[in-house]
Amino acid sequence: HLNNVAFATMFENARVRFNRALRPWTDRPKNERSMVAAITINYLREGQFPDDVEVSSGVSKIGTSSYVIAQAMFQNGKCIATCDATIVCRTDGEGKPLRQAVVDELEKMRTKN
């Protein structure tokens, strides 16, 4: 059985990898950070250990200073959970608009409705 902490950890791991591929750390100003503002996880089915898990990620919404990463977790060909994480851009401790270069990269990973 995969408990709720395991689900959250796997979504976080995939989200970090997604963000690093989307916005390489070396391309941003030193004072610019992104942080998770909100997370919603929907548990759809029981997950089994040690069966493999696959997490798919994409950008579902782009705002002025934030974006939402939509994720789905699959195991044995079935979706077992979904996750929406709102990521906020911060500079010097305050919310700041996303740079155009970031928006352009986010658009490349936009989900289809």
Rosetta constraint file for C-alpha pairs under 8 A:
AtomPair CA 1 CA 46 HARMONIC 6.92 0.50
AtomPair CA 1 CA 47 HARMONIC 5.67 0.50
AtomPair CA 1 CA 48 HARMONIC 4.55 0.50
AtomPair CA 1 CA 49 HARMONIC 5.40 0.50
AtomPair CA 2 CA 6 HARMONIC 5.85 0.50
AtomPair CA 2 CA 7 HARMONIC 6.88 0.50
AtomPair CA 2 CA 46 HARMONIC 7.09 0.50
AtomPair CA 2 CA 47 HARMONIC 5.00 0.50
AtomPair CA 2 CA 48 HARMONIC 5.65 0.50
AtomPair CA 2 CA 49 HARMONIC 5.99 0.50
AtomPair CA 3 CA 7 HARMONIC 6.59 0.50
AtomPair CA 3 CA 47 HARMONIC 7.84 0.50
AtomPair CA 4 CA 8 HARMONIC 6.25 0.50
AtomPair CA 5 CA 9 HARMONIC 6.07 0.50
AtomPair CA 6 CA 10 HARMONIC 6.17 0.50
AtomPair CA 7 CA 11 HARMONIC 6.23 0.50
AtomPair CA 7 CA 81 HARMONIC 7.92 0.50
AtomPair CA 8 CA 12 HARMONIC 6.08 0.50
AtomPair CA 8 CA 41 HARMONIC 7.71 0.50
AtomPair CA 9 CA 13 HARMONIC 6.11 0.50
AtomPair CA 10 CA 14 HARMONIC 6.28 0.50
AtomPair CA 10 CA 55 HARMONIC 7.85 0.50
AtomPair CA 11 CA 15 HARMONIC 6.03 0.50
AtomPair CA 11 CA 55 HARMONIC 7.11 0.50
AtomPair CA 11 CA 71 HARMONIC 7.40 0.50
AtomPair CA 11 CA 73 HARMONIC 7.81 0.50
AtomPair CA 11 CA 83 HARMONIC 7.26 0.50
AtomPair CA 12 CA 16 HARMONIC 6.11 0.50
AtomPair CA 13 CA 17 HARMONIC 6.37 0.50
AtomPair CA 14 CA 18 HARMONIC 6.02 0.50
AtomPair CA 14 CA 55 HARMONIC 6.58 0.50
AtomPair CA 14 CA 56 HARMONIC 7.98 0.50
AtomPair CA 14 CA 57 HARMONIC 7.51 0.50
AtomPair CA 15 CA 19 HARMONIC 6.10 0.50
AtomPair CA 15 CA 57 HARMONIC 7.32 0.50
AtomPair CA 15 CA 69 HARMONIC 7.58 0.50
AtomPair CA 16 CA 20 HARMONIC 6.16 0.50
AtomPair CA 17 CA 21 HARMONIC 6.20 0.50
AtomPair CA 18 CA 22 HARMONIC 6.03 0.50
AtomPair CA 18 CA 57 HARMONIC 7.11 0.50
AtomPair CA 19 CA 23 HARMONIC 5.77 0.50
AtomPair CA 19 CA 24 HARMONIC 7.60 0.50
AtomPair CA 20 CA 24 HARMONIC 5.03 0.50
AtomPair CA 20 CA 25 HARMONIC 6.61 0.50
AtomPair CA 22 CA 105 HARMONIC 6.32 0.50
AtomPair CA 22 CA 106 HARMONIC 7.05 0.50
AtomPair CA 23 CA 27 HARMONIC 7.11 0.50
AtomPair CA 23 CA 28 HARMONIC 7.90 0.50
AtomPair CA 23 CA 102 HARMONIC 6.91 0.50
AtomPair CA 23 CA 105 HARMONIC 7.33 0.50
AtomPair CA 24 CA 28 HARMONIC 7.61 0.50
AtomPair CA 28 CA 32 HARMONIC 6.55 0.50
AtomPair CA 31 CA 91 HARMONIC 5.47 0.50
AtomPair CA 31 CA 92 HARMONIC 5.86 0.50
AtomPair CA 32 CA 89 HARMONIC 7.11 0.50
AtomPair CA 32 CA 90 HARMONIC 5.77 0.50
AtomPair CA 32 CA 91 HARMONIC 4.54 0.50
AtomPair CA 32 CA 92 HARMONIC 7.11 0.50
AtomPair CA 33 CA 89 HARMONIC 5.94 0.50
AtomPair CA 33 CA 90 HARMONIC 5.16 0.50
AtomPair CA 33 CA 91 HARMONIC 6.20 0.50
AtomPair CA 34 CA 87 HARMONIC 6.33 0.50
AtomPair CA 34 CA 88 HARMONIC 5.45 0.50
AtomPair CA 34 CA 89 HARMONIC 4.55 0.50
AtomPair CA 34 CA 90 HARMONIC 5.81 0.50
AtomPair CA 35 CA 87 HARMONIC 5.51 0.50
AtomPair CA 35 CA 88 HARMONIC 5.40 0.50
AtomPair CA 35 CA 89 HARMONIC 6.71 0.50
AtomPair CA 35 CA 90 HARMONIC 7.43 0.50
AtomPair CA 36 CA 85 HARMONIC 6.72 0.50
AtomPair CA 36 CA 86 HARMONIC 5.85 0.50
AtomPair CA 36 CA 87 HARMONIC 4.60 0.50
AtomPair CA 36 CA 88 HARMONIC 6.30 0.50
AtomPair CA 37 CA 85 HARMONIC 7.51 0.50
AtomPair CA 37 CA 86 HARMONIC 5.48 0.50
AtomPair CA 37 CA 87 HARMONIC 5.78 0.50
AtomPair CA 37 CA 88 HARMONIC 6.26 0.50
AtomPair CA 38 CA 85 HARMONIC 5.70 0.50
AtomPair CA 38 CA 86 HARMONIC 5.19 0.50
AtomPair CA 38 CA 87 HARMONIC 7.51 0.50
AtomPair CA 39 CA 83 HARMONIC 6.98 0.50
AtomPair CA 39 CA 84 HARMONIC 5.70 0.50
AtomPair CA 39 CA 85 HARMONIC 4.44 0.50
AtomPair CA 39 CA 86 HARMONIC 6.47 0.50
AtomPair CA 40 CA 83 HARMONIC 5.52 0.50
AtomPair CA 40 CA 84 HARMONIC 5.28 0.50
AtomPair CA 40 CA 85 HARMONIC 6.57 0.50
AtomPair CA 41 CA 81 HARMONIC 6.98 0.50
AtomPair CA 41 CA 82 HARMONIC 5.74 0.50
AtomPair CA 41 CA 83 HARMONIC 4.39 0.50
AtomPair CA 41 CA 84 HARMONIC 6.69 0.50
AtomPair CA 42 CA 81 HARMONIC 5.44 0.50
AtomPair CA 42 CA 82 HARMONIC 5.19 0.50
AtomPair CA 42 CA 83 HARMONIC 6.28 0.50
AtomPair CA 43 CA 80 HARMONIC 6.38 0.50
AtomPair CA 43 CA 81 HARMONIC 4.58 0.50
AtomPair CA 43 CA 82 HARMONIC 6.84 0.50
AtomPair CA 44 CA 79 HARMONIC 7.20 0.50
AtomPair CA 44 CA 80 HARMONIC 4.89 0.50
AtomPair CA 44 CA 81 HARMONIC 5.04 0.50
AtomPair CA 44 CA 82 HARMONIC 7.69 0.50
AtomPair CA 45 CA 79 HARMONIC 7.45 0.50
AtomPair CA 45 CA 80 HARMONIC 4.51 0.50
AtomPair CA 45 CA 81 HARMONIC 6.81 0.50
AtomPair CA 46 CA 80 HARMONIC 6.56 0.50
AtomPair CA 47 CA 75 HARMONIC 7.13 0.50
AtomPair CA 47 CA 80 HARMONIC 6.53 0.50
AtomPair CA 51 CA 75 HARMONIC 7.14 0.50
AtomPair CA 51 CA 76 HARMONIC 7.66 0.50
AtomPair CA 52 CA 75 HARMONIC 6.35 0.50
AtomPair CA 52 CA 76 HARMONIC 7.63 0.50
AtomPair CA 53 CA 73 HARMONIC 6.78 0.50
AtomPair CA 53 CA 74 HARMONIC 5.74 0.50
AtomPair CA 53 CA 75 HARMONIC 4.93 0.50
AtomPair CA 53 CA 76 HARMONIC 7.84 0.50
AtomPair CA 54 CA 73 HARMONIC 5.71 0.50
AtomPair CA 54 CA 74 HARMONIC 5.15 0.50
AtomPair CA 54 CA 75 HARMONIC 6.51 0.50
AtomPair CA 55 CA 71 HARMONIC 6.63 0.50
AtomPair CA 55 CA 72 HARMONIC 5.63 0.50
AtomPair CA 55 CA 73 HARMONIC 4.43 0.50
AtomPair CA 55 CA 74 HARMONIC 6.29 0.50
AtomPair CA 56 CA 71 HARMONIC 5.48 0.50
AtomPair CA 56 CA 72 HARMONIC 5.36 0.50
AtomPair CA 56 CA 73 HARMONIC 6.54 0.50
AtomPair CA 57 CA 69 HARMONIC 6.59 0.50
AtomPair CA 57 CA 70 HARMONIC 5.72 0.50
AtomPair CA 57 CA 71 HARMONIC 4.40 0.50
AtomPair CA 57 CA 72 HARMONIC 6.74 0.50
AtomPair CA 58 CA 69 HARMONIC 5.62 0.50
AtomPair CA 58 CA 70 HARMONIC 5.43 0.50
AtomPair CA 58 CA 71 HARMONIC 6.55 0.50
AtomPair CA 58 CA 109 HARMONIC 5.42 0.50
AtomPair CA 58 CA 110 HARMONIC 5.77 0.50
AtomPair CA 58 CA 111 HARMONIC 5.42 0.50
AtomPair CA 59 CA 67 HARMONIC 7.06 0.50
AtomPair CA 59 CA 68 HARMONIC 5.72 0.50
AtomPair CA 59 CA 69 HARMONIC 4.61 0.50
AtomPair CA 59 CA 70 HARMONIC 5.88 0.50
AtomPair CA 59 CA 106 HARMONIC 6.52 0.50
AtomPair CA 59 CA 107 HARMONIC 7.57 0.50
AtomPair CA 59 CA 109 HARMONIC 5.60 0.50
AtomPair CA 59 CA 110 HARMONIC 4.52 0.50
AtomPair CA 59 CA 111 HARMONIC 5.62 0.50
AtomPair CA 60 CA 67 HARMONIC 7.64 0.50
AtomPair CA 60 CA 68 HARMONIC 5.63 0.50
AtomPair CA 60 CA 69 HARMONIC 6.06 0.50
AtomPair CA 60 CA 70 HARMONIC 5.78 0.50
AtomPair CA 60 CA 110 HARMONIC 5.81 0.50
AtomPair CA 60 CA 111 HARMONIC 5.32 0.50
AtomPair CA 60 CA 112 HARMONIC 7.90 0.50
AtomPair CA 61 CA 67 HARMONIC 5.44 0.50
AtomPair CA 61 CA 68 HARMONIC 5.13 0.50
AtomPair CA 61 CA 69 HARMONIC 7.57 0.50
AtomPair CA 61 CA 110 HARMONIC 7.62 0.50
AtomPair CA 62 CA 66 HARMONIC 6.27 0.50
AtomPair CA 62 CA 67 HARMONIC 4.35 0.50
AtomPair CA 62 CA 68 HARMONIC 6.60 0.50
AtomPair CA 62 CA 103 HARMONIC 7.50 0.50
AtomPair CA 62 CA 106 HARMONIC 7.55 0.50
AtomPair CA 63 CA 67 HARMONIC 5.63 0.50
AtomPair CA 64 CA 97 HARMONIC 5.24 0.50
AtomPair CA 64 CA 98 HARMONIC 6.18 0.50
AtomPair CA 65 CA 88 HARMONIC 5.93 0.50
AtomPair CA 65 CA 89 HARMONIC 5.56 0.50
AtomPair CA 65 CA 95 HARMONIC 6.55 0.50
AtomPair CA 65 CA 96 HARMONIC 5.52 0.50
AtomPair CA 65 CA 97 HARMONIC 4.09 0.50
AtomPair CA 65 CA 98 HARMONIC 4.97 0.50
AtomPair CA 66 CA 86 HARMONIC 6.74 0.50
AtomPair CA 66 CA 87 HARMONIC 5.40 0.50
AtomPair CA 66 CA 88 HARMONIC 4.28 0.50
AtomPair CA 66 CA 89 HARMONIC 5.95 0.50
AtomPair CA 66 CA 97 HARMONIC 7.67 0.50
AtomPair CA 66 CA 98 HARMONIC 7.00 0.50
AtomPair CA 67 CA 86 HARMONIC 5.73 0.50
AtomPair CA 67 CA 87 HARMONIC 5.37 0.50
AtomPair CA 67 CA 88 HARMONIC 6.72 0.50
AtomPair CA 68 CA 84 HARMONIC 6.40 0.50
AtomPair CA 68 CA 85 HARMONIC 5.42 0.50
AtomPair CA 68 CA 86 HARMONIC 4.40 0.50
AtomPair CA 68 CA 87 HARMONIC 6.06 0.50
AtomPair CA 69 CA 83 HARMONIC 7.98 0.50
AtomPair CA 69 CA 84 HARMONIC 5.69 0.50
AtomPair CA 69 CA 85 HARMONIC 5.22 0.50
AtomPair CA 69 CA 86 HARMONIC 6.51 0.50
AtomPair CA 69 CA 87 HARMONIC 7.52 0.50
AtomPair CA 70 CA 82 HARMONIC 7.51 0.50
AtomPair CA 70 CA 83 HARMONIC 5.88 0.50
AtomPair CA 70 CA 84 HARMONIC 4.64 0.50
AtomPair CA 70 CA 85 HARMONIC 6.66 0.50
AtomPair CA 71 CA 82 HARMONIC 5.53 0.50
AtomPair CA 71 CA 83 HARMONIC 5.00 0.50
AtomPair CA 71 CA 84 HARMONIC 6.32 0.50
AtomPair CA 72 CA 79 HARMONIC 6.69 0.50
AtomPair CA 72 CA 80 HARMONIC 7.77 0.50
AtomPair CA 72 CA 81 HARMONIC 5.91 0.50
AtomPair CA 72 CA 82 HARMONIC 4.35 0.50
AtomPair CA 72 CA 83 HARMONIC 6.37 0.50
AtomPair CA 73 CA 79 HARMONIC 5.65 0.50
AtomPair CA 73 CA 80 HARMONIC 5.75 0.50
AtomPair CA 73 CA 81 HARMONIC 5.19 0.50
AtomPair CA 73 CA 82 HARMONIC 6.09 0.50
AtomPair CA 74 CA 78 HARMONIC 5.27 0.50
AtomPair CA 74 CA 79 HARMONIC 4.32 0.50
AtomPair CA 74 CA 80 HARMONIC 5.60 0.50
AtomPair CA 74 CA 81 HARMONIC 7.32 0.50
AtomPair CA 75 CA 79 HARMONIC 6.50 0.50
AtomPair CA 75 CA 80 HARMONIC 6.61 0.50
AtomPair CA 88 CA 95 HARMONIC 6.91 0.50
AtomPair CA 89 CA 95 HARMONIC 5.81 0.50
AtomPair CA 89 CA 96 HARMONIC 5.80 0.50
AtomPair CA 89 CA 97 HARMONIC 6.88 0.50
AtomPair CA 89 CA 98 HARMONIC 6.30 0.50
AtomPair CA 90 CA 94 HARMONIC 5.16 0.50
AtomPair CA 90 CA 95 HARMONIC 4.42 0.50
AtomPair CA 90 CA 96 HARMONIC 5.39 0.50
AtomPair CA 91 CA 95 HARMONIC 6.43 0.50
AtomPair CA 91 CA 96 HARMONIC 6.10 0.50
AtomPair CA 98 CA 102 HARMONIC 6.29 0.50
AtomPair CA 98 CA 103 HARMONIC 6.49 0.50
AtomPair CA 99 CA 103 HARMONIC 6.42 0.50
AtomPair CA 100 CA 104 HARMONIC 6.07 0.50
AtomPair CA 101 CA 105 HARMONIC 6.40 0.50
AtomPair CA 102 CA 106 HARMONIC 6.13 0.50
AtomPair CA 103 CA 107 HARMONIC 6.10 0.50
AtomPair CA 104 CA 108 HARMONIC 6.72 0.50
AtomPair CA 105 CA 109 HARMONIC 7.03 0.50
AtomPair CA 106 CA 110 HARMONIC 6.43 0.50
